[in-house]
Amino acid sequence: MATSPTSIRLSPAEKKRIAALARKRGLSPAAYIKRAALAGPAPSDITRLARLEKATAVILAAVEDELDYRVAVAAWDRHVKSGARLLRPEEVWRELGV
C-alpha cells in the first residue's frame, strides 16, 4: 500500500504534548495522530450515561451482595455462639405441624 506524506503545523507545546501522549501508549507521534484521526466519533453523552448507569448497577449489586454476606456471617456467628443445634428438615415440618 502506497503512502503519501502529509504535514501539519503544530506549536512547540502541541508537539511536546502529542509526543508525550504517544510515548505513554507506546506509539510514534505519527501513529498516535493517525490512530486519533481515524478513531471515529467520540461517544455521545447518552452513550456515556448508559455505560455509567450500567457500571453503577453492577457496583450496587456487588455492594448489596457484600452486605447480604456480612449479615449472613453475623447470623451464623450468633448461632454458633448460642450453642443451639440445627434441625433436620423433618423436625422443622413436625414443629410447624405440616
Biopython code that builds the backbone (N, CA, C, O; Angstrom):
import numpy as np
from Bio.PDB.StructureBuilder import StructureBuilder

atoms = [
    (1, "MET", "N", (0.855, -1.166, 0.000)),
    (1, "MET", "CA", (0.000, 0.000, 0.000)),
    (1, "MET", "C", (0.907, 1.237, 0.000)),
    (1, "MET", "O", (1.795, 1.369, 0.843)),
    (2, "ALA", "N", (0.674, 2.116, -0.936)),
    (2, "ALA", "CA", (1.477, 3.330, -1.048)),
    (2, "ALA", "C", (0.956, 4.368, -0.060)),
    (2, "ALA", "O", (-0.248, 4.482, 0.167)),
    (3, "THR", "N", (1.874, 5.112, 0.514)),
    (3, "THR", "CA", (1.501, 6.180, 1.440)),
    (3, "THR", "C", (2.026, 7.490, 0.903)),
    (3, "THR", "O", (2.997, 7.525, 0.146)),
    (4, "SER", "N", (1.385, 8.553, 1.295)),
    (4, "SER", "CA", (1.873, 9.868, 0.885)),
    (4, "SER", "C", (2.032, 10.722, 2.138)),
    (4, "SER", "O", (1.215, 10.652, 3.056)),
    (5, "PRO", "N", (3.079, 11.521, 2.169)),
    (5, "PRO", "CA", (3.326, 12.339, 3.346)),
    (5, "PRO", "C", (2.320, 13.493, 3.456)),
    (5, "PRO", "O", (1.868, 14.053, 2.458)),
    (6, "THR", "N", (1.997, 13.818, 4.690)),
    (6, "THR", "CA", (1.124, 14.949, 4.982)),
    (6, "THR", "C", (1.784, 15.738, 6.101)),
    (6, "THR", "O", (2.377, 15.160, 7.013)),
    (7, "SER", "N", (1.682, 17.026, 6.031)),
    (7, "SER", "CA", (2.284, 17.817, 7.100)),
    (7, "SER", "C", (1.222, 18.693, 7.753)),
    (7, "SER", "O", (0.261, 19.126, 7.117)),
    (8, "ILE", "N", (1.428, 18.936, 9.038)),
    (8, "ILE", "CA", (0.561, 19.850, 9.785)),
    (8, "ILE", "C", (1.463, 20.759, 10.600)),
    (8, "ILE", "O", (2.586, 20.394, 10.946)),
    (9, "ARG", "N", (0.964, 21.932, 10.898)),
    (9, "ARG", "CA", (1.743, 22.879, 11.694)),
    (9, "ARG", "C", (1.303, 22.759, 13.148)),
    (9, "ARG", "O", (0.120, 22.875, 13.464)),
    (10, "LEU", "N", (2.268, 22.527, 14.018)),
    (10, "LEU", "CA", (1.998, 22.411, 15.446)),
    (10, "LEU", "C", (2.870, 23.394, 16.205)),
    (10, "LEU", "O", (4.012, 23.653, 15.824)),
    (11, "SER", "N", (2.329, 23.933, 17.268)),
    (11, "SER", "CA", (3.155, 24.770, 18.138)),
    (11, "SER", "C", (4.089, 23.837, 18.909)),
    (11, "SER", "O", (3.811, 22.643, 19.019)),
    (12, "PRO", "N", (5.182, 24.362, 19.438)),
    (12, "PRO", "CA", (6.087, 23.510, 20.220)),
    (12, "PRO", "C", (5.367, 22.816, 21.390)),
    (12, "PRO", "O", (5.661, 21.663, 21.706)),
    (13, "ALA", "N", (4.436, 23.515, 22.017)),
    (13, "ALA", "CA", (3.699, 22.922, 23.138)),
    (13, "ALA", "C", (2.814, 21.770, 22.650)),
    (13, "ALA", "O", (2.726, 20.735, 23.311)),
    (14, "GLU", "N", (2.163, 21.942, 21.505)),
    (14, "GLU", "CA", (1.323, 20.882, 20.945)),
    (14, "GLU", "C", (2.165, 19.664, 20.569)),
    (14, "GLU", "O", (1.794, 18.523, 20.844)),
    (15, "LYS", "N", (3.305, 19.932, 19.934)),
    (15, "LYS", "CA", (4.188, 18.851, 19.524)),
    (15, "LYS", "C", (4.686, 18.069, 20.738)),
    (15, "LYS", "O", (4.747, 16.840, 20.708)),
    (16, "LYS", "N", (5.039, 18.779, 21.798)),
    (16, "LYS", "CA", (5.528, 18.151, 23.029)),
    (16, "LYS", "C", (4.428, 17.299, 23.672)),
    (16, "LYS", "O", (4.688, 16.188, 24.133)),
    (17, "ARG", "N", (3.206, 17.822, 23.698)),
    (17, "ARG", "CA", (2.085, 17.093, 24.307)),
    (17, "ARG", "C", (1.750, 15.828, 23.518)),
    (17, "ARG", "O", (1.519, 14.769, 24.100)),
    (18, "ILE", "N", (1.724, 15.946, 22.193)),
    (18, "ILE", "CA", (1.446, 14.780, 21.344)),
    (18, "ILE", "C", (2.535, 13.729, 21.531)),
    (18, "ILE", "O", (2.236, 12.540, 21.640)),
    (19, "ALA", "N", (3.787, 14.154, 21.570)),
    (19, "ALA", "CA", (4.896, 13.208, 21.748)),
    (19, "ALA", "C", (4.782, 12.497, 23.096)),
    (19, "ALA", "O", (5.025, 11.293, 23.177)),
    (20, "ALA", "N", (4.416, 13.220, 24.150)),
    (20, "ALA", "CA", (4.279, 12.607, 25.479)),
    (20, "ALA", "C", (3.128, 11.600, 25.506)),
    (20, "ALA", "O", (3.268, 10.507, 26.055)),
    (21, "LEU", "N", (1.992, 11.972, 24.912)),
    (21, "LEU", "CA", (0.846, 11.068, 24.876)),
    (21, "LEU", "C", (1.148, 9.823, 24.044)),
    (21, "LEU", "O", (0.752, 8.715, 24.405)),
    (22, "ALA", "N", (1.847, 10.013, 22.938)),
    (22, "ALA", "CA", (2.215, 8.883, 22.081)),
    (22, "ALA", "C", (3.161, 7.944, 22.827)),
    (22, "ALA", "O", (3.015, 6.724, 22.750)),
    (23, "ARG", "N", (4.117, 8.503, 23.541)),
    (23, "ARG", "CA", (5.076, 7.709, 24.303)),
    (23, "ARG", "C", (4.358, 6.861, 25.369)),
    (23, "ARG", "O", (4.715, 5.703, 25.588)),
    (24, "LYS", "N", (3.348, 7.444, 26.028)),
    (24, "LYS", "CA", (2.588, 6.719, 27.051)),
    (24, "LYS", "C", (1.906, 5.488, 26.464)),
    (24, "LYS", "O", (1.746, 4.476, 27.146)),
    (25, "ARG", "N", (1.508, 5.577, 25.212)),
    (25, "ARG", "CA", (0.801, 4.467, 24.564)),
    (25, "ARG", "C", (1.733, 3.585, 23.729)),
    (25, "ARG", "O", (1.286, 2.643, 23.075)),
    (26, "GLY", "N", (3.016, 3.895, 23.759)),
    (26, "GLY", "CA", (3.984, 3.090, 23.021)),
    (26, "GLY", "C", (3.905, 3.273, 21.520)),
    (26, "GLY", "O", (4.197, 2.349, 20.761)),
    (27, "LEU", "N", (3.512, 4.462, 21.087)),
    (27, "LEU", "CA", (3.370, 4.752, 19.664)),
    (27, "LEU", "C", (4.296, 5.885, 19.258)),
    (27, "LEU", "O", (4.761, 6.661, 20.092)),
    (28, "SER", "N", (4.551, 5.961, 17.970)),
    (28, "SER", "CA", (5.257, 7.128, 17.451)),
    (28, "SER", "C", (4.240, 8.270, 17.376)),
    (28, "SER", "O", (3.036, 8.015, 17.335)),
    (29, "PRO", "N", (4.701, 9.512, 17.359)),
    (29, "PRO", "CA", (3.745, 10.617, 17.227)),
    (29, "PRO", "C", (2.888, 10.492, 15.967)),
    (29, "PRO", "O", (1.697, 10.801, 16.005)),
    (30, "ALA", "N", (3.465, 10.050, 14.863)),
    (30, "ALA", "CA", (2.689, 9.900, 13.624)),
    (30, "ALA", "C", (1.608, 8.834, 13.785)),
    (30, "ALA", "O", (0.466, 9.043, 13.376)),
    (31, "ALA", "N", (1.960, 7.694, 14.377)),
    (31, "ALA", "CA", (0.975, 6.626, 14.585)),
    (31, "ALA", "C", (-0.115, 7.081, 15.553)),
    (31, "ALA", "O", (-1.287, 6.747, 15.376)),
    (32, "TYR", "N", (0.274, 7.842, 16.573)),
    (32, "TYR", "CA", (-0.700, 8.351, 17.547)),
    (32, "TYR", "C", (-1.700, 9.295, 16.862)),
    (32, "TYR", "O", (-2.908, 9.184, 17.071)),
    (33, "ILE", "N", (-1.193, 10.206, 16.058)),
    (33, "ILE", "CA", (-2.058, 11.160, 15.353)),
    (33, "ILE", "C", (-2.968, 10.412, 14.381)),
    (33, "ILE", "O", (-4.157, 10.717, 14.289)),
    (34, "LYS", "N", (-2.419, 9.432, 13.651)),
    (34, "LYS", "CA", (-3.213, 8.670, 12.689)),
    (34, "LYS", "C", (-4.327, 7.910, 13.405)),
    (34, "LYS", "O", (-5.477, 7.922, 12.964)),
    (35, "ARG", "N", (-3.981, 7.245, 14.516)),
    (35, "ARG", "CA", (-4.979, 6.483, 15.255)),
    (35, "ARG", "C", (-6.079, 7.401, 15.794)),
    (35, "ARG", "O", (-7.261, 7.061, 15.741)),
    (36, "ALA", "N", (-5.679, 8.569, 16.314)),
    (36, "ALA", "CA", (-6.663, 9.513, 16.849)),
    (36, "ALA", "C", (-7.572, 10.049, 15.747)),
    (36, "ALA", "O", (-8.774, 10.219, 15.950)),
    (37, "ALA", "N", (-6.994, 10.310, 14.591)),
    (37, "ALA", "CA", (-7.774, 10.869, 13.490)),
    (37, "ALA", "C", (-8.755, 9.853, 12.904)),
    (37, "ALA", "O", (-9.828, 10.230, 12.432)),
    (38, "LEU", "N", (-8.395, 8.574, 12.930)),
    (38, "LEU", "CA", (-9.233, 7.546, 12.324)),
    (38, "LEU", "C", (-10.111, 6.815, 13.329)),
    (38, "LEU", "O", (-10.811, 5.873, 12.959)),
    (39, "ALA", "N", (-10.088, 7.223, 14.580)),
    (39, "ALA", "CA", (-10.806, 6.513, 15.646)),
    (39, "ALA", "C", (-12.313, 6.612, 15.511)),
    (39, "ALA", "O", (-13.023, 5.768, 16.058)),
    (40, "GLY", "N", (-12.810, 7.566, 14.837)),
    (40, "GLY", "CA", (-14.253, 7.732, 14.724)),
    (40, "GLY", "C", (-14.750, 8.734, 15.750)),
    (40, "GLY", "O", (-13.972, 9.292, 16.524)),
    (41, "PRO", "N", (-16.049, 8.952, 15.745)),
    (41, "PRO", "CA", (-16.601, 9.967, 16.646)),
    (41, "PRO", "C", (-16.492, 9.530, 18.106)),
    (41, "PRO", "O", (-16.535, 8.342, 18.426)),
    (42, "ALA", "N", (-16.353, 10.508, 18.962)),
    (42, "ALA", "CA", (-16.315, 10.245, 20.395)),
    (42, "ALA", "C", (-17.697, 9.794, 20.844)),
    (42, "ALA", "O", (-18.700, 10.198, 20.255)),
    (43, "PRO", "N", (-17.765, 8.958, 21.883)),
    (43, "PRO", "CA", (-19.084, 8.520, 22.351)),
    (43, "PRO", "C", (-19.931, 9.710, 22.785)),
    (43, "PRO", "O", (-19.431, 10.666, 23.378)),
    (44, "SER", "N", (-21.204, 9.632, 22.482)),
    (44, "SER", "CA", (-22.099, 10.727, 22.854)),
    (44, "SER", "C", (-22.337, 10.716, 24.351)),
    (44, "SER", "O", (-22.020, 9.747, 25.042)),
    (45, "ASP", "N", (-22.904, 11.815, 24.842)),
    (45, "ASP", "CA", (-23.220, 11.898, 26.271)),
    (45, "ASP", "C", (-24.208, 10.813, 26.666)),
    (45, "ASP", "O", (-24.130, 10.276, 27.771)),
    (46, "ILE", "N", (-25.141, 10.483, 25.771)),
    (46, "ILE", "CA", (-26.128, 9.435, 26.065)),
    (46, "ILE", "C", (-25.425, 8.090, 26.236)),
    (46, "ILE", "O", (-25.749, 7.328, 27.146)),
    (47, "THR", "N", (-24.459, 7.799, 25.359)),
    (47, "THR", "CA", (-23.713, 6.549, 25.450)),
    (47, "THR", "C", (-22.919, 6.498, 26.739)),
    (47, "THR", "O", (-22.891, 5.470, 27.416)),
    (48, "ARG", "N", (-22.280, 7.592, 27.080)),
    (48, "ARG", "CA", (-21.501, 7.644, 28.328)),
    (48, "ARG", "C", (-22.405, 7.446, 29.534)),
    (48, "ARG", "O", (-22.052, 6.722, 30.464)),
    (49, "LEU", "N", (-23.571, 8.088, 29.523)),
    (49, "LEU", "CA", (-24.504, 7.936, 30.635)),
    (49, "LEU", "C", (-25.010, 6.505, 30.741)),
    (49, "LEU", "O", (-25.173, 5.982, 31.844)),
    (50, "ALA", "N", (-25.260, 5.868, 29.597)),
    (50, "ALA", "CA", (-25.721, 4.480, 29.615)),
    (50, "ALA", "C", (-24.648, 3.563, 30.197)),
    (50, "ALA", "O", (-24.951, 2.664, 30.982)),
    (51, "ARG", "N", (-23.384, 3.796, 29.807)),
    (51, "ARG", "CA", (-22.292, 2.990, 30.358)),
    (51, "ARG", "C", (-22.136, 3.229, 31.851)),
    (51, "ARG", "O", (-21.901, 2.294, 32.615)),
    (52, "LEU", "N", (-22.268, 4.492, 32.264)),
    (52, "LEU", "CA", (-22.172, 4.832, 33.684)),
    (52, "LEU", "C", (-23.310, 4.187, 34.471)),
    (52, "LEU", "O", (-23.098, 3.683, 35.574)),
    (53, "GLU", "N", (-24.516, 4.202, 33.905)),
    (53, "GLU", "CA", (-25.668, 3.591, 34.562)),
    (53, "GLU", "C", (-25.444, 2.085, 34.740)),
    (53, "GLU", "O", (-25.750, 1.526, 35.793)),
    (54, "LYS", "N", (-24.910, 1.440, 33.706)),
    (54, "LYS", "CA", (-24.650, 0.006, 33.784)),
    (54, "LYS", "C", (-23.582, -0.298, 34.838)),
    (54, "LYS", "O", (-23.733, -1.231, 35.627)),
    (55, "ALA", "N", (-22.516, 0.482, 34.848)),
    (55, "ALA", "CA", (-21.457, 0.278, 35.837)),
    (55, "ALA", "C", (-21.978, 0.511, 37.251)),
    (55, "ALA", "O", (-21.616, -0.217, 38.175)),
    (56, "THR", "N", (-22.819, 1.513, 37.421)),
    (56, "THR", "CA", (-23.398, 1.802, 38.725)),
    (56, "THR", "C", (-24.264, 0.645, 39.202)),
    (56, "THR", "O", (-24.226, 0.282, 40.377)),
    (57, "ALA", "N", (-25.042, 0.068, 38.299)),
    (57, "ALA", "CA", (-25.895, -1.072, 38.659)),
    (57, "ALA", "C", (-25.052, -2.268, 39.088)),
    (57, "ALA", "O", (-25.400, -2.964, 40.042)),
    (58, "VAL", "N", (-23.956, -2.506, 38.394)),
    (58, "VAL", "CA", (-23.068, -3.618, 38.745)),
    (58, "VAL", "C", (-22.451, -3.383, 40.128)),
    (58, "VAL", "O", (-22.381, -4.301, 40.945)),
    (59, "ILE", "N", (-22.009, -2.162, 40.379)),
    (59, "ILE", "CA", (-21.407, -1.843, 41.676)),
    (59, "ILE", "C", (-22.444, -1.959, 42.788)),
    (59, "ILE", "O", (-22.146, -2.497, 43.855)),
    (60, "LEU", "N", (-23.649, -1.464, 42.554)),
    (60, "LEU", "CA", (-24.716, -1.552, 43.555)),
    (60, "LEU", "C", (-25.031, -3.011, 43.876)),
    (60, "LEU", "O", (-25.209, -3.358, 45.043)),
    (61, "ALA", "N", (-25.101, -3.861, 42.868)),
    (61, "ALA", "CA", (-25.367, -5.278, 43.097)),
    (61, "ALA", "C", (-24.244, -5.910, 43.921)),
    (61, "ALA", "O", (-24.508, -6.724, 44.805)),
    (62, "ALA", "N", (-23.002, -5.541, 43.637)),
    (62, "ALA", "CA", (-21.871, -6.082, 44.394)),
    (62, "ALA", "C", (-21.927, -5.627, 45.850)),
    (62, "ALA", "O", (-21.645, -6.414, 46.754)),
    (63, "VAL", "N", (-22.288, -4.371, 46.084)),
    (63, "VAL", "CA", (-22.395, -3.856, 47.454)),
    (63, "VAL", "C", (-23.516, -4.583, 48.195)),
    (63, "VAL", "O", (-23.350, -4.961, 49.355)),
    (64, "GLU", "N", (-24.652, -4.780, 47.532)),
    (64, "GLU", "CA", (-25.765, -5.494, 48.164)),
    (64, "GLU", "C", (-25.369, -6.933, 48.485)),
    (64, "GLU", "O", (-25.723, -7.444, 49.548)),
    (65, "ASP", "N", (-24.640, -7.593, 47.582)),
    (65, "ASP", "CA", (-24.170, -8.951, 47.845)),
    (65, "ASP", "C", (-23.239, -8.977, 49.053)),
    (65, "ASP", "O", (-23.333, -9.872, 49.893)),
    (66, "GLU", "N", (-22.351, -8.008, 49.142)),
    (66, "GLU", "CA", (-21.425, -7.933, 50.280)),
    (66, "GLU", "C", (-22.179, -7.722, 51.581)),
    (66, "GLU", "O", (-21.853, -8.347, 52.590)),
    (67, "LEU", "N", (-23.187, -6.847, 51.575)),
    (67, "LEU", "CA", (-23.988, -6.625, 52.786)),
    (67, "LEU", "C", (-24.737, -7.893, 53.176)),
    (67, "LEU", "O", (-24.773, -8.245, 54.355)),
    (68, "ASP", "N", (-25.336, -8.586, 52.209)),
    (68, "ASP", "CA", (-26.024, -9.845, 52.500)),
    (68, "ASP", "C", (-25.059, -10.858, 53.105)),
    (68, "ASP", "O", (-25.405, -11.558, 54.057)),
    (69, "TYR", "N", (-23.859, -10.936, 52.556)),
    (69, "TYR", "CA", (-22.853, -11.863, 53.062)),
    (69, "TYR", "C", (-22.509, -11.533, 54.510)),
    (69, "TYR", "O", (-22.442, -12.430, 55.351)),
    (70, "ARG", "N", (-22.291, -10.258, 54.805)),
    (70, "ARG", "CA", (-21.921, -9.870, 56.171)),
    (70, "ARG", "C", (-23.048, -10.153, 57.161)),
    (70, "ARG", "O", (-22.790, -10.578, 58.287)),
    (71, "VAL", "N", (-24.292, -9.920, 56.749)),
    (71, "VAL", "CA", (-25.438, -10.227, 57.620)),
    (71, "VAL", "C", (-25.490, -11.730, 57.879)),
    (71, "VAL", "O", (-25.723, -12.152, 59.012)),
    (72, "ALA", "N", (-25.275, -12.544, 56.839)),
    (72, "ALA", "CA", (-25.308, -13.995, 56.998)),
    (72, "ALA", "C", (-24.188, -14.484, 57.916)),
    (72, "ALA", "O", (-24.410, -15.352, 58.760)),
    (73, "VAL", "N", (-23.001, -13.935, 57.754)),
    (73, "VAL", "CA", (-21.876, -14.333, 58.604)),
    (73, "VAL", "C", (-22.160, -13.974, 60.062)),
    (73, "VAL", "O", (-21.890, -14.765, 60.965)),
    (74, "ALA", "N", (-22.702, -12.786, 60.285)),
    (74, "ALA", "CA", (-23.021, -12.379, 61.653)),
    (74, "ALA", "C", (-24.087, -13.291, 62.257)),
    (74, "ALA", "O", (-23.990, -13.662, 63.427)),
    (75, "ALA", "N", (-25.105, -13.655, 61.473)),
    (75, "ALA", "CA", (-26.155, -14.545, 61.962)),
    (75, "ALA", "C", (-25.579, -15.920, 62.280)),
    (75, "ALA", "O", (-25.921, -16.518, 63.300)),
    (76, "TRP", "N", (-24.708, -16.420, 61.411)),
    (76, "TRP", "CA", (-24.097, -17.725, 61.659)),
    (76, "TRP", "C", (-23.234, -17.681, 62.916)),
    (76, "TRP", "O", (-23.274, -18.605, 63.728)),
    (77, "ASP", "N", (-22.456, -16.618, 63.080)),
    (77, "ASP", "CA", (-21.625, -16.481, 64.285)),
    (77, "ASP", "C", (-22.486, -16.476, 65.544)),
    (77, "ASP", "O", (-22.138, -17.117, 66.535)),
    (78, "ARG", "N", (-23.622, -15.748, 65.511)),
    (78, "ARG", "CA", (-24.539, -15.736, 66.664)),
    (78, "ARG", "C", (-25.071, -17.138, 66.942)),
    (78, "ARG", "O", (-25.168, -17.556, 68.096)),
    (79, "HIS", "N", (-25.412, -17.854, 65.887)),
    (79, "HIS", "CA", (-25.931, -19.214, 66.046)),
    (79, "HIS", "C", (-24.872, -20.122, 66.683)),
    (79, "HIS", "O", (-25.170, -20.864, 67.619)),
    (80, "VAL", "N", (-23.641, -20.060, 66.175)),
    (80, "VAL", "CA", (-22.569, -20.917, 66.692)),
    (80, "VAL", "C", (-22.311, -20.592, 68.163)),
    (80, "VAL", "O", (-22.148, -21.504, 68.973)),
    (81, "LYS", "N", (-22.270, -19.314, 68.516)),
    (81, "LYS", "CA", (-22.027, -18.908, 69.909)),
    (81, "LYS", "C", (-23.162, -19.327, 70.834)),
    (81, "LYS", "O", (-22.931, -19.589, 72.015)),
    (82, "SER", "N", (-24.379, -19.392, 70.316)),
    (82, "SER", "CA", (-25.530, -19.747, 71.151)),
    (82, "SER", "C", (-25.513, -21.230, 71.517)),
    (82, "SER", "O", (-26.111, -21.616, 72.521)),
    (83, "GLY", "N", (-24.855, -22.053, 70.743)),
    (83, "GLY", "CA", (-24.799, -23.483, 71.016)),
    (83, "GLY", "C", (-26.053, -24.229, 70.606)),
    (83, "GLY", "O", (-26.154, -25.431, 70.854)),
    (84, "ALA", "N", (-27.010, -23.559, 69.987)),
    (84, "ALA", "CA", (-28.243, -24.221, 69.552)),
    (84, "ALA", "C", (-27.920, -25.219, 68.454)),
    (84, "ALA", "O", (-27.016, -25.012, 67.644)),
    (85, "ARG", "N", (-28.675, -26.300, 68.446)),
    (85, "ARG", "CA", (-28.422, -27.301, 67.412)),
    (85, "ARG", "C", (-29.287, -27.001, 66.189)),
    (85, "ARG", "O", (-30.315, -26.329, 66.274)),
    (86, "LEU", "N", (-28.838, -27.518, 65.062)),
    (86, "LEU", "CA", (-29.601, -27.357, 63.826)),
    (86, "LEU", "C", (-30.663, -28.440, 63.738)),
    (86, "LEU", "O", (-30.448, -29.561, 64.199)),
    (87, "LEU", "N", (-31.783, -28.120, 63.161)),
    (87, "LEU", "CA", (-32.863, -29.082, 62.989)),
    (87, "LEU", "C", (-32.807, -29.690, 61.603)),
    (87, "LEU", "O", (-32.453, -29.027, 60.627)),
    (88, "ARG", "N", (-33.166, -30.977, 61.532)),
    (88, "ARG", "CA", (-33.286, -31.626, 60.231)),
    (88, "ARG", "C", (-34.607, -31.171, 59.621)),
    (88, "ARG", "O", (-35.506, -30.754, 60.352)),
    (89, "PRO", "N", (-34.744, -31.242, 58.287)),
    (89, "PRO", "CA", (-35.984, -30.770, 57.649)),
    (89, "PRO", "C", (-37.250, -31.413, 58.219)),
    (89, "PRO", "O", (-38.255, -30.731, 58.420)),
    (90, "GLU", "N", (-37.206, -32.714, 58.479)),
    (90, "GLU", "CA", (-38.405, -33.365, 59.004)),
    (90, "GLU", "C", (-38.780, -32.860, 60.402)),
    (90, "GLU", "O", (-39.959, -32.818, 60.751)),
    (91, "GLU", "N", (-37.781, -32.477, 61.199)),
    (91, "GLU", "CA", (-38.061, -31.912, 62.528)),
    (91, "GLU", "C", (-38.742, -30.551, 62.396)),
    (91, "GLU", "O", (-39.647, -30.224, 63.164)),
    (92, "VAL", "N", (-38.306, -29.773, 61.429)),
    (92, "VAL", "CA", (-38.921, -28.463, 61.198)),
    (92, "VAL", "C", (-40.378, -28.634, 60.791)),
    (92, "VAL", "O", (-41.254, -27.941, 61.308)),
    (93, "TRP", "N", (-40.641, -29.557, 59.866)),
    (93, "TRP", "CA", (-42.021, -29.812, 59.422)),
    (93, "TRP", "C", (-42.895, -30.263, 60.594)),
    (93, "TRP", "O", (-44.039, -29.829, 60.732)),
    (94, "ARG", "N", (-42.345, -31.133, 61.430)),
    (94, "ARG", "CA", (-43.104, -31.631, 62.582)),
    (94, "ARG", "C", (-43.444, -30.494, 63.541)),
    (94, "ARG", "O", (-44.568, -30.399, 64.033)),
    (95, "GLU", "N", (-42.437, -29.614, 63.807)),
    (95, "GLU", "CA", (-42.678, -28.478, 64.711)),
    (95, "GLU", "C", (-43.713, -27.514, 64.150)),
    (95, "GLU", "O", (-44.476, -26.901, 64.897)),
    (96, "LEU", "N", (-43.731, -27.386, 62.830)),
    (96, "LEU", "CA", (-44.700, -26.478, 62.197)),
    (96, "LEU", "C", (-46.060, -27.135, 62.040)),
    (96, "LEU", "O", (-47.030, -26.464, 61.687)),
    (97, "GLY", "N", (-46.150, -28.439, 62.297)),
    (97, "GLY", "CA", (-47.410, -29.143, 62.183)),
    (97, "GLY", "C", (-47.841, -29.394, 60.756)),
    (97, "GLY", "O", (-49.031, -29.493, 60.458)),
    (98, "VAL", "N", (-46.871, -29.493, 59.889)),
    (98, "VAL", "CA", (-47.186, -29.718, 58.475)),
    (98, "VAL", "C", (-47.036, -31.177, 58.143)),
    (98, "VAL", "O", (-47.256, -31.576, 57.000)),
]
sb = StructureBuilder()
sb.init_structure("model")
sb.init_model(0)
sb.init_chain("A")
sb.init_seg("    ")
for serial, (resi, resn, name, xyz) in enumerate(atoms, 1):
    if name == "N":
        sb.init_residue(resn, " ", resi, " ")
    sb.init_atom(name, np.array(xyz, "f"), 0.0, 1.0, " ", f" {name:<3s}", serial, name[0])
structure = sb.get_structure()
